[in-house]
Amino acid sequence: MSMSRTSRSQERLVVIGGDAAGMSAASQARRLKGPDELEIVAFERGHFSSFSACGIPYWVGGDVATRDELIARTPQEHRARGIDLRMRTEVMEIDVARGRVRARHVDSGAEAWTSYDRLVIATGARPIRPDLPGADAPGVHGVQTLDDGQELLDTLSATRGRRAVVVGAGYIGVEMAEAMINRGYEVTVVNRGSEPMATLDPDMGRLVHRAMEGLGITMVNDAEVTKILTGEDGRVRAVGTQDAEYPADVVVLGIGVRPETDLARAAGLPVGDHGGLLTDLAMRVRGHENIWAGGDCVEVLDLVSGRERHIALGTHANKHGQVIGTNVGGGYATFPGVVGTAVSKVCNLEIARTGLREKDARRAGLRYETVTIESTSRAGYYPNAAPMTVKMLAERRTGRLLGVQIVGREGAAKRVDIAAVALTAGMTVEEMTSLDLGYAPPFSPVWDPILVAARKATAAVRRNAG
């Protein structure tokens, strides 16, 4: 069975993936071209469209009351705007030579080919699941989709025990540890790294480690999960490492994600070293005039190191979609790259980073200086001033800012945006010391912590300029 275009003058855009990048692209293309000019068909294999995966830990933890609050736009709303969004339909094959895709309805199994003039691939990323016995046992959960979140909540409602093990201590692992603490569970985090938050340098990750333990979370670092043990009923009962077993009534996997590019690989589309699709600045798949890709399935340019990297964040996915939709709709837009900004929290501890870590700088062949300062979120005499640690990396000799990491309490994390702008502009740490930042005692000390770090980094660069 094949589906052809309805008229010769009308083009068809096919979108694979109904979340941030895919539906942003479809919506932007629809704003620029009406139904008479452009037919839009989108396929989504899940039950939900345009949802916030980043919000799932906060829904599980009770900060967000209902699942529907995480849905930005329903399938019905997309259809009302002239987008033929087909839910529970998975694209099984891309035929680049003939300009068509083969899709299968998940529930009925019915398949059909749909032709396209322009194709958008927004297949996202998939959670990394350990290849271990018991990894698929009842009670073991990933948290990538709203379906995943609902299944985890159902497990929590049906489970009498109050012991949770989180595998992995990246953003998802740390956020899910907090969610389980909020749910009243005893939480153990098993982490193969030396400290939690591998997106930070270990000295900054150590601050997160101490804070997590202060909240009652048991941190097990330098530990690789070797088995997931099940009871007589087949449900998970413990997580095992080389040295110990940790009892568990529920296990949450927060190991990370990989780009979902199997479909694209099979079609012969170019994939980078990190497993993501490679695109040009317009988000067009390299070497293919009428195929675009965006979101968690692509690699992007790191503006600081000049290298490609994979970053799975909804902020980038929405921007990619806007760029793609503009180009598909006859306009022109580009996505120049990223500096690697991310923020998170565990209870009242805020964690932020942008730019390069020390090992990133070494890998890129950069010589650098590093400084760390202690400050406060407000003037020290103002009520509720909270401690903050800022680490800054600057390129030796040039003084170019390379990266910033911040760990602190209220008011700490969003300060990283100052550094993100400075990185994007290619500023030196000396130039940063003159930034005209907002000041009043309720908001910062006279010298903002970012500026204190920049002054110290400037001194380090000058001292070692020879």
C-alpha positions as CSV (number, residue, x, y, z in Angstrom):
1,M,0.0,0.0,0.0
2,S,1.4,3.4,-0.9
3,M,0.3,7.0,-0.2
4,S,1.1,9.6,-2.9
5,R,0.7,13.4,-3.0
6,T,-2.8,14.8,-3.3
7,S,-1.8,17.3,-6.0
8,R,1.1,18.2,-8.2
9,S,1.5,21.7,-6.8
10,Q,1.4,20.6,-3.2
11,E,4.6,19.4,-1.5
12,R,4.6,16.9,1.4
13,L,6.7,17.2,4.5
14,V,7.1,14.0,6.5
15,V,8.2,14.3,10.1
16,I,9.5,11.3,12.1
17,G,9.0,12.0,15.8
18,G,6.3,13.9,17.5
19,D,8.1,15.7,20.4
20,A,10.1,18.9,20.7
21,A,12.2,19.0,17.5
22,G,9.8,17.3,15.2
23,M,6.7,19.2,16.1
24,S,8.5,22.5,16.4
25,A,9.6,22.0,12.9
26,A,6.2,21.0,11.7
27,S,4.5,24.0,13.5
28,Q,7.0,26.5,12.1
29,A,6.7,25.2,8.6
30,R,2.9,25.4,8.9
31,R,3.2,29.1,10.0
32,L,5.1,29.9,6.8
33,K,3.2,27.7,4.3
34,G,-0.5,27.0,4.2
35,P,-2.1,23.6,3.6
36,D,-2.5,24.3,-0.1
37,E,1.2,24.7,-0.5
38,L,2.5,22.1,2.0
39,E,1.0,19.0,3.4
40,I,2.5,17.9,6.7
41,V,2.4,14.3,7.9
42,A,4.0,13.4,11.2
43,F,4.6,10.0,12.8
44,E,4.9,9.4,16.6
45,R,5.2,5.9,18.0
46,G,4.2,6.8,21.5
47,H,1.0,8.0,23.2
48,F,2.0,11.7,23.7
49,S,3.2,14.6,21.6
50,S,5.1,17.7,22.5
51,F,5.8,16.8,26.1
52,S,8.6,17.8,28.5
53,A,10.8,14.8,29.3
54,C,12.9,17.1,31.5
55,G,9.9,17.5,33.8
56,I,9.4,13.8,34.5
57,P,11.5,13.7,37.6
58,Y,9.5,16.6,39.1
59,W,6.3,14.9,38.2
60,V,7.5,11.7,39.9
61,G,8.7,13.6,42.9
62,G,5.4,15.4,43.3
63,D,6.5,19.0,42.4
64,V,4.3,18.7,39.3
65,A,0.9,17.4,40.1
66,T,-0.3,15.8,36.9
67,R,1.1,14.3,33.7
68,D,-1.0,16.7,31.6
69,E,1.0,19.6,32.9
70,L,4.0,18.3,31.0
71,I,2.2,18.3,27.7
72,A,2.8,21.5,25.7
73,R,0.4,20.6,22.8
74,T,-1.8,17.6,22.3
75,P,-2.2,15.6,19.1
76,Q,-5.6,17.2,18.6
77,E,-4.2,20.7,18.9
78,H,-1.6,19.9,16.2
79,R,-4.2,18.4,13.9
80,A,-6.4,21.5,14.4
81,R,-3.4,23.5,13.1
82,G,-3.3,21.5,9.9
83,I,-0.7,18.9,10.8
84,D,-1.6,15.2,10.1
85,L,-0.1,13.8,13.3
86,R,-0.4,10.0,13.4
87,M,0.1,8.6,16.9
88,R,1.2,5.1,17.8
89,T,2.8,4.8,14.4
90,E,6.4,3.9,14.1
91,V,8.5,4.5,10.9
92,M,10.3,1.3,10.2
93,E,12.3,2.2,7.1
94,I,13.5,5.3,5.1
95,D,13.8,4.8,1.4
96,V,16.0,7.7,0.4
97,A,16.3,6.8,-3.2
98,R,12.6,6.8,-3.8
99,G,11.7,9.5,-1.3
100,R,9.4,7.5,1.0
101,V,9.0,6.0,4.5
102,R,7.4,2.8,5.6
103,A,5.4,3.2,8.8
104,R,3.7,0.6,11.0
105,H,0.8,1.1,13.4
106,V,2.0,-0.1,16.7
107,D,-1.3,-1.6,17.8
108,S,-2.8,-3.0,14.6
109,G,0.5,-3.9,12.8
110,A,-0.8,-2.3,9.6
111,E,1.9,-0.9,7.3
112,A,2.0,1.6,4.5
113,W,4.5,3.6,2.5
114,T,4.3,7.4,2.5
115,S,6.1,9.5,0.0
116,Y,7.8,12.8,0.9
117,D,9.3,15.8,-0.8
118,R,11.0,16.9,2.4
119,L,11.8,14.8,5.4
120,V,12.6,15.7,9.0
121,I,14.2,13.1,11.3
122,A,13.5,13.8,15.0
123,T,13.8,10.3,16.5
124,G,15.3,11.5,19.8
125,A,17.4,9.4,22.1
126,R,16.9,6.2,23.9
127,P,17.9,5.4,27.5
128,I,21.0,3.3,28.0
129,R,20.0,0.0,29.7
130,P,22.7,-2.2,31.1
131,D,23.0,-5.5,29.2
132,L,22.6,-7.6,32.4
133,P,20.3,-10.3,33.6
134,G,17.3,-8.8,35.3
135,A,17.6,-5.4,33.6
136,D,14.1,-5.9,32.2
137,A,12.5,-7.2,35.4
138,P,9.4,-5.7,36.8
139,G,10.4,-2.8,39.1
140,V,13.3,-1.6,36.9
141,H,12.5,1.6,35.2
142,G,13.9,4.1,32.7
143,V,12.5,7.7,32.6
144,Q,12.6,8.9,29.0
145,T,8.9,9.2,28.1
146,L,5.6,10.0,29.8
147,D,4.7,6.4,29.5
148,D,7.9,5.5,31.5
149,G,7.0,8.0,34.2
150,Q,3.5,6.6,34.5
151,E,4.8,3.1,34.8
152,L,7.2,4.2,37.5
153,L,4.4,5.9,39.4
154,D,2.3,2.8,39.1
155,T,5.1,0.7,40.5
156,L,5.6,3.1,43.4
157,S,1.8,2.9,44.2
158,A,1.8,-0.9,44.2
159,T,5.1,-1.5,46.1
160,R,5.1,-1.8,49.8
161,G,8.8,-1.5,50.3
162,R,10.5,1.9,50.5
163,R,14.0,1.1,49.2
164,A,15.1,2.7,45.9
165,V,18.3,2.2,44.0
166,V,19.2,4.7,41.3
167,V,21.8,3.5,38.8
168,G,23.9,6.4,37.5
169,A,24.6,9.9,38.9
170,G,24.2,12.2,35.9
171,Y,21.4,14.7,35.6
172,I,18.6,12.1,35.4
173,G,20.1,10.0,38.2
174,V,20.6,13.0,40.6
175,E,17.1,14.4,39.8
176,M,15.5,10.9,40.3
177,A,17.3,10.5,43.6
178,E,15.7,13.7,44.7
179,A,12.3,12.6,43.4
180,M,12.5,9.3,45.4
181,I,13.6,11.2,48.6
182,N,10.6,13.4,48.1
183,R,8.5,10.2,47.9
184,G,9.8,9.0,51.2
185,Y,12.1,6.3,50.0
186,E,15.5,5.2,51.3
187,V,17.7,6.0,48.3
188,T,21.0,4.5,47.2
189,V,22.8,5.8,44.1
190,V,25.2,3.5,42.4
191,N,27.7,5.4,40.3
192,R,30.6,4.1,38.2
193,G,32.4,7.4,38.3
194,S,34.6,8.7,41.1
195,E,32.0,11.4,41.9
196,P,28.4,12.2,40.9
197,M,27.8,14.6,38.0
198,A,30.5,13.6,35.5
199,T,29.6,16.7,33.5
200,L,31.5,18.5,36.3
201,D,35.2,18.2,37.2
202,P,35.6,15.7,40.1
203,D,36.5,18.5,42.6
204,M,33.1,20.1,41.9
205,G,31.3,16.7,41.8
206,R,32.6,16.1,45.4
207,L,30.5,19.1,46.6
208,V,27.4,17.4,45.1
209,H,28.4,14.1,46.7
210,R,28.6,15.7,50.2
211,A,25.3,17.5,49.7
212,M,23.5,14.3,48.6
213,E,24.8,12.4,51.6
214,G,23.6,15.3,53.8
215,L,20.1,14.7,52.4
216,G,20.3,11.1,53.5
217,I,21.1,9.6,50.1
218,T,23.7,6.8,50.2
219,M,26.3,7.4,47.5
220,V,28.3,4.4,46.1
221,N,31.0,5.7,43.8
222,D,33.5,3.7,41.6
223,A,31.0,0.9,41.4
224,E,29.9,-0.9,38.3
225,V,26.5,-2.7,38.4
226,T,27.1,-6.4,37.5
227,K,23.7,-7.8,38.1
228,I,20.1,-7.0,38.9
229,L,18.7,-9.7,41.2
230,T,15.1,-10.8,41.2
231,G,12.9,-12.6,43.8
232,E,10.7,-15.7,43.4
233,D,8.0,-13.5,42.0
234,G,10.3,-12.3,39.2
235,R,10.4,-8.7,40.6
236,V,13.6,-6.8,41.3
237,R,15.0,-7.3,44.8
238,A,18.5,-6.0,44.7
239,V,21.2,-4.4,42.6
240,G,24.6,-6.1,42.6
241,T,28.1,-4.8,42.1
242,Q,31.4,-6.7,42.2
243,D,31.6,-6.0,46.0
244,A,28.1,-5.8,47.3
245,E,24.4,-6.1,46.9
246,Y,22.0,-3.2,47.5
247,P,18.4,-4.2,48.4
248,A,15.8,-2.5,46.1
249,D,12.0,-2.5,45.8
250,V,12.4,-0.3,42.8
251,V,15.3,0.5,40.5
252,V,15.6,3.7,38.4
253,L,18.1,3.8,35.5
254,G,19.8,7.1,35.1
255,I,22.8,6.0,33.1
256,G,22.2,8.4,30.2
257,V,21.0,8.2,26.6
258,R,22.2,7.5,23.1
259,P,21.0,9.1,19.9
260,E,18.2,7.0,18.3
261,T,19.7,6.7,14.8
262,D,19.3,3.1,13.8
263,L,16.7,4.1,11.3
264,A,18.9,6.7,9.8
265,R,22.0,4.4,9.8
266,A,20.0,1.8,7.9
267,A,19.2,4.4,5.3
268,G,22.8,5.2,4.8
269,L,22.7,8.7,6.4
270,P,25.9,10.1,7.9
271,V,26.4,9.5,11.6
272,G,29.2,11.0,13.8
273,D,31.6,9.6,16.4
274,H,29.0,10.0,19.2
275,G,26.3,8.2,17.2
276,G,24.3,11.3,16.2
277,L,23.3,12.4,12.7
278,L,25.5,15.0,11.1
279,T,24.0,18.1,9.7
280,D,25.0,21.5,8.3
281,L,24.3,24.8,10.0
282,A,20.8,24.8,8.5
283,M,20.2,21.4,10.2
284,R,20.1,19.7,6.8
285,V,21.6,16.2,6.9
286,R,24.9,16.4,5.2
287,G,24.8,15.4,1.6
288,H,21.0,15.3,1.4
289,E,19.2,18.4,0.0
290,N,15.7,17.5,1.2
291,I,16.4,15.8,4.6
292,W,16.7,17.6,7.9
293,A,17.4,16.3,11.4
294,G,17.2,17.8,14.9
295,G,16.9,17.2,18.6
296,D,18.5,14.4,20.6
297,C,19.3,12.3,17.5
298,V,21.9,14.8,16.1
299,E,25.4,15.9,17.0
300,V,26.1,19.7,17.3
301,L,29.1,21.9,17.1
302,D,30.8,22.8,20.4
303,L,31.7,26.5,19.9
304,V,34.4,26.4,22.5
305,S,36.3,23.3,21.5
306,G,35.4,23.3,17.8
307,R,34.4,19.7,17.9
308,E,31.1,17.8,17.4
309,R,29.3,16.5,20.5
310,H,26.0,15.0,21.5
311,I,23.8,16.9,24.0
312,A,20.3,15.8,24.7
313,L,18.4,18.8,25.9
314,G,14.9,20.2,25.1
315,T,16.3,23.7,24.7
316,H,18.4,22.7,21.7
317,A,15.6,20.5,20.3
318,N,13.2,23.3,20.1
319,K,15.7,25.6,18.5
320,H,16.6,22.9,16.0
321,G,12.9,22.6,15.1
322,Q,12.5,26.3,14.6
323,V,15.5,26.4,12.3
324,I,14.3,23.4,10.3
325,G,10.7,24.6,10.0
326,T,11.9,28.0,8.8
327,N,14.1,26.4,6.1
328,V,11.4,23.9,5.0
329,G,8.9,26.8,4.9
330,G,11.0,28.8,2.5
331,G,12.9,31.0,4.9
332,Y,16.5,30.9,6.1
333,A,17.8,30.1,9.5
334,T,20.9,28.4,11.1
335,F,21.9,26.8,14.3
336,P,25.5,27.8,14.9
337,G,26.2,25.5,17.8
338,V,26.3,25.3,21.6
339,V,28.6,26.0,24.5
340,G,27.3,23.2,26.7
341,T,25.2,24.9,29.3
342,A,23.2,22.8,31.7
343,V,21.7,23.3,35.1
344,S,20.2,20.8,37.6
345,K,19.4,20.6,41.3
346,V,19.2,18.0,44.1
347,C,16.8,19.4,46.7
348,N,18.1,22.8,47.5
349,L,21.6,22.3,46.0
350,E,21.9,24.0,42.6
351,I,24.4,22.6,40.0
352,A,25.4,24.4,36.8
353,R,28.0,24.1,34.1
354,T,28.9,25.6,30.7
355,G,31.9,25.3,28.4
356,L,34.7,22.8,28.9
357,R,35.8,20.7,31.9
358,E,39.5,20.2,32.5
359,K,39.5,16.9,30.7
360,D,37.6,18.5,27.7
361,A,40.3,21.2,27.5
362,R,43.1,18.6,27.6
363,R,41.3,16.5,24.9
364,A,41.1,19.6,22.7
365,G,44.8,20.3,23.1
366,L,44.2,23.5,25.0
367,R,46.5,24.9,27.7
368,Y,44.6,26.4,30.5
369,E,44.5,28.0,34.0
370,T,41.9,27.0,36.5
371,V,40.7,28.9,39.6
372,T,38.0,28.2,42.3
373,I,36.4,30.8,44.5
374,E,33.9,30.8,47.4
375,S,31.3,33.4,47.6
376,T,27.6,34.0,48.4
377,S,24.4,34.4,46.5
378,R,23.6,37.8,48.2
379,A,25.5,40.4,50.1
380,G,27.0,38.6,53.1
381,Y,25.0,40.7,55.6
382,Y,21.7,40.2,53.8
383,P,19.3,37.5,55.3
384,N,19.6,34.1,53.7
385,A,22.8,34.7,51.9
386,A,23.9,31.2,50.8
387,P,27.3,29.8,49.9
388,M,28.4,29.3,46.3
389,T,31.5,27.7,44.7
390,V,32.5,28.9,41.3
391,K,35.2,27.2,39.2
392,M,36.5,28.9,36.0
393,L,38.8,27.7,33.2
394,A,40.7,30.2,31.0
395,E,43.0,29.6,28.1
396,R,46.7,30.2,29.0
397,R,48.2,33.3,27.4
398,T,45.0,34.5,25.5
399,G,42.8,34.5,28.7
400,R,39.8,33.3,26.6
401,L,37.1,31.9,28.9
402,L,36.9,28.1,28.4
403,G,34.3,27.0,31.0
404,V,32.5,27.7,34.3
405,Q,31.1,25.3,36.9
406,I,28.9,26.4,39.8
407,V,27.6,24.5,42.9
408,G,25.6,26.4,45.5
409,R,22.3,27.1,47.0
410,E,19.4,29.4,45.9
411,G,20.5,31.9,43.2
412,A,23.6,29.9,42.1
413,A,22.6,28.0,39.0
414,K,21.3,30.7,36.7
415,R,24.5,32.7,37.1
416,V,26.0,30.3,34.7
417,D,24.0,32.1,31.9
418,I,26.5,35.1,32.3
419,A,29.3,32.7,31.5
420,A,27.3,31.1,28.6
421,V,27.0,34.5,26.9
422,A,30.6,35.3,27.5
423,L,31.6,32.0,26.0
424,T,29.4,32.6,22.9
425,A,30.9,36.0,22.5
426,G,34.5,34.6,22.8
427,M,35.3,37.0,25.7
428,T,38.4,36.8,27.8
429,V,38.3,36.6,31.6
430,E,39.7,40.1,31.8
431,E,37.0,41.5,29.6
432,M,34.5,39.8,31.9
433,T,35.7,41.7,34.9
434,S,34.2,44.8,33.4
435,L,30.7,43.4,32.8
436,D,28.0,45.7,34.1
437,L,26.0,43.2,36.1
438,G,22.9,44.0,38.2
439,Y,23.6,44.6,41.8
440,A,21.6,45.1,45.0
441,P,22.2,43.3,48.4
442,P,19.2,40.9,47.9
443,F,20.7,39.7,44.6
444,S,24.5,39.6,44.9
445,P,27.5,40.8,46.7
446,V,29.1,44.0,45.3
447,W,31.4,41.8,43.3
448,D,29.2,39.0,41.7
449,P,30.7,35.6,42.2
450,I,31.2,35.3,38.4
451,L,33.2,38.5,38.4
452,V,35.3,37.4,41.5
453,A,36.2,34.2,39.6
454,A,37.0,36.2,36.4
455,R,39.3,38.5,38.4
456,K,41.2,35.6,39.9
457,A,41.4,33.9,36.5
458,T,42.8,37.1,35.0
459,A,45.5,37.2,37.7
460,A,46.4,33.5,37.0
461,V,46.7,34.1,33.2
462,R,48.9,37.2,33.8
463,R,51.1,35.3,36.3
464,N,51.7,32.4,33.9
465,A,51.8,34.4,30.7
466,G,55.5,33.7,30.1
